[in-house]
Structure formats: structure tokens, C-alpha cells
Amino acid sequence: MLPGDVPVLAAIAVAAITELTGEDYDENQQEAWAASFDDEAALAERLAGRLTLVATRGGGAVGFIALADNREIDLLYVHPEVAGQGIGALLCDAAEKLAKARGSKSLAVDASDTALGFFQKRGYVPQHRNTVPRGGVWLGNTTMEKSLEEGGGTVH
């Protein structure tokens, strides 16, 4: 990620939230969640503190993932126009390989209800349910964890 990518990444996140999460979150929840990307300076600071990878297609950004402390997927968003085309999987593969190469034995994520199935298919195991306040509304998500060790043993 380059600092100049932040406006495009914010737009990808907002588009993904508003266009892909309607079956799991109501309009008020979507608006509050998307509003968390309005402050691009705060997003730039957040992303700069993480390993942030950007997927491109045809020279333009189509998705991104932010890996925090080689232990947690902090953000993962894919533009709705390319959702379901393997971009999220490609980004997760890269983050998982980098985390493992840097010594992590497992990787965690707070998965939205929309992303829960995606992460379960990748071997992430639900650990606990969360409710997160955003702009006066509550959003549900699930903390999940995946073993990065050979054989993918049980995560504790």
C-alpha cells in the first residue's frame, strides 16, 4: 500500500459494506459501519501501522487486507464488482503465508456476519461472538482463529 491509495481503499470498503452486507445488517448498521471510513487520515494511520496488501486488476485497486502484528486480519474488503472472483482468497492466502513466515502459529479475525462463511471455508474456527458499537448502533461479528501450523491443529 502507498499513502496515495487510502482514498481508493476507503471507497472499496464503503462499497463493499453498502452493497454486500444487506442480508446480514440493516441500513442503519451499514451506514454506521461505512461512516467509520469517512476519516481518511485516521484510516491512513491505521493502515500504516499494519502490513497492508492491495490487490489490483487492470491497474486499479480492487481489494485490500491489513495484517496487524502478524497475528490478526484487521481489515479485508473486496470491491463488489469483483466479489466472488477469488480476490479475497488471494489476499488471505498472502496474509496467511506472510504471518506464518514471520513466526505466527495462528491468525485471528473478527469476521462480519457476511464474511463468516468465507472464513469458515478457509479453516477459521469461531471462538466467540461480539457486539461492536458504531455510530450509535450495534454490529455483530465473530472472532475466529485459524492454525497456521502443519496439519492445522486445533486452535485454543
C-alpha positions as CSV (number, residue, x, y, z in Angstrom):
1,M,0.0,0.0,0.0
2,L,1.1,3.5,-0.8
3,P,-0.2,6.6,1.1
4,G,-2.0,7.7,-2.0
5,D,-4.0,4.5,-2.1
6,V,-6.1,5.4,1.0
7,P,-9.0,7.2,-0.7
8,V,-9.5,4.3,-3.1
9,L,-9.2,1.8,-0.3
10,A,-11.8,3.7,1.8
11,A,-14.1,3.7,-1.3
12,I,-13.7,0.0,-1.7
13,A,-14.6,-0.6,1.9
14,V,-17.7,1.6,1.8
15,A,-18.8,0.0,-1.5
16,A,-18.4,-3.5,0.0
17,I,-20.3,-2.6,3.2
18,T,-23.2,-0.9,1.4
19,E,-23.5,-3.3,-1.5
20,L,-22.6,-6.7,0.0
21,T,-23.8,-6.8,3.6
22,G,-27.6,-6.1,3.2
23,E,-28.6,-9.6,4.1
24,D,-26.9,-9.5,7.4
25,Y,-27.0,-5.9,8.5
26,D,-29.8,-3.3,8.3
27,E,-29.4,0.1,6.6
28,N,-28.6,1.9,9.9
29,Q,-25.9,-0.6,10.7
30,Q,-24.5,-0.4,7.2
31,E,-24.4,3.4,7.3
32,A,-22.7,3.5,10.7
33,W,-20.1,0.9,9.6
34,A,-19.4,2.7,6.3
35,A,-19.1,6.0,8.2
36,S,-16.1,4.6,10.0
37,F,-14.2,5.1,6.7
38,D,-15.0,8.8,6.4
39,D,-11.9,9.9,8.2
40,E,-9.2,9.1,5.7
41,A,-6.4,10.5,7.9
42,A,-7.4,8.0,10.6
43,L,-7.6,5.2,8.1
44,A,-4.2,6.1,6.7
45,E,-2.7,6.0,10.2
46,R,-4.4,2.6,10.9
47,L,-3.2,1.1,7.7
48,A,0.3,2.5,8.0
49,G,0.6,0.6,11.3
50,R,-0.2,-2.7,9.6
51,L,1.1,-4.7,6.7
52,T,-1.4,-3.7,4.1
53,L,-1.6,-5.5,0.8
54,V,-3.6,-4.3,-2.2
55,A,-5.0,-6.5,-4.9
56,T,-5.1,-4.8,-8.3
57,R,-6.8,-5.7,-11.6
58,G,-6.2,-3.8,-14.8
59,G,-4.0,-1.3,-12.9
60,G,-6.7,-0.4,-10.3
61,A,-7.1,-1.5,-6.7
62,V,-10.0,-4.0,-6.2
63,G,-9.4,-5.1,-2.7
64,F,-7.1,-5.0,0.3
65,I,-6.1,-6.7,3.5
66,A,-4.4,-5.4,6.6
67,L,-2.4,-7.7,8.8
68,A,-1.8,-6.5,12.4
69,D,1.1,-7.8,14.4
70,N,1.3,-10.9,12.1
71,R,-1.5,-12.3,14.2
72,E,-4.7,-10.7,13.1
73,I,-6.5,-9.8,9.9
74,D,-7.7,-6.3,10.8
75,L,-9.4,-5.4,7.6
76,L,-10.4,-7.3,4.5
77,Y,-12.5,-5.7,1.8
78,V,-13.1,-6.5,-1.9
79,H,-15.0,-4.3,-4.3
80,P,-18.5,-5.6,-5.1
81,E,-17.7,-5.7,-8.8
82,V,-15.1,-8.5,-8.2
83,A,-16.7,-10.2,-5.2
84,G,-16.7,-14.0,-5.6
85,Q,-13.9,-13.9,-8.1
86,G,-11.1,-15.1,-5.7
87,I,-9.6,-11.7,-4.8
88,G,-10.4,-12.2,-1.1
89,A,-9.0,-15.7,-1.1
90,L,-5.8,-14.4,-2.8
91,L,-5.4,-11.7,-0.2
92,C,-6.0,-14.1,2.6
93,D,-3.5,-16.6,1.2
94,A,-0.9,-13.9,1.1
95,A,-1.6,-12.7,4.6
96,E,-1.6,-16.3,6.0
97,K,1.7,-17.1,4.3
98,L,3.4,-13.9,5.5
99,A,2.1,-14.4,9.1
100,K,3.4,-17.9,9.1
101,A,6.8,-16.9,7.6
102,R,7.1,-14.3,10.3
103,G,6.6,-16.9,13.1
104,S,2.9,-16.8,13.8
105,K,1.3,-20.1,14.8
106,S,-2.3,-18.8,14.2
107,L,-4.2,-16.0,12.7
108,A,-7.4,-14.4,14.1
109,V,-10.1,-12.2,12.5
110,D,-13.2,-10.5,13.8
111,A,-15.4,-11.7,10.9
112,S,-18.6,-9.8,9.9
113,D,-21.7,-12.0,9.6
114,T,-21.4,-11.6,5.8
115,A,-17.8,-12.9,5.9
116,L,-18.3,-15.7,8.4
117,G,-18.8,-18.4,5.7
118,F,-15.8,-17.2,3.7
119,F,-13.5,-17.6,6.7
120,Q,-15.1,-20.9,7.8
121,K,-14.3,-22.4,4.4
122,R,-10.7,-21.3,4.9
123,G,-10.4,-23.2,8.1
124,Y,-11.1,-20.4,10.6
125,V,-12.9,-21.7,13.7
126,P,-15.4,-19.5,15.6
127,Q,-14.1,-18.6,19.1
128,H,-16.8,-16.1,20.4
129,R,-19.5,-13.7,19.4
130,N,-19.0,-9.9,19.7
131,T,-21.2,-6.8,19.5
132,V,-19.4,-3.6,18.4
133,P,-20.7,-0.1,18.8
134,R,-20.6,2.1,15.6
135,G,-22.2,5.5,15.4
136,G,-24.9,4.7,17.9
137,V,-25.8,1.3,16.6
138,W,-24.5,-2.2,17.4
139,L,-22.9,-4.6,14.9
140,G,-22.4,-8.3,15.4
141,N,-19.3,-10.1,14.4
142,T,-17.5,-13.3,15.4
143,T,-13.8,-13.7,16.5
144,M,-12.4,-16.6,14.5
145,E,-9.0,-18.2,14.5
146,K,-7.0,-20.5,12.2
147,S,-4.0,-22.6,13.0
148,L,-1.0,-21.9,10.6
149,E,0.9,-24.9,11.8
150,E,1.4,-28.0,9.7
151,G,-1.6,-30.2,9.9
152,G,-3.8,-27.3,11.0
153,G,-4.2,-28.5,14.6
154,T,-6.8,-27.3,17.0
155,V,-6.7,-23.6,17.9
156,H,-7.1,-22.8,21.6
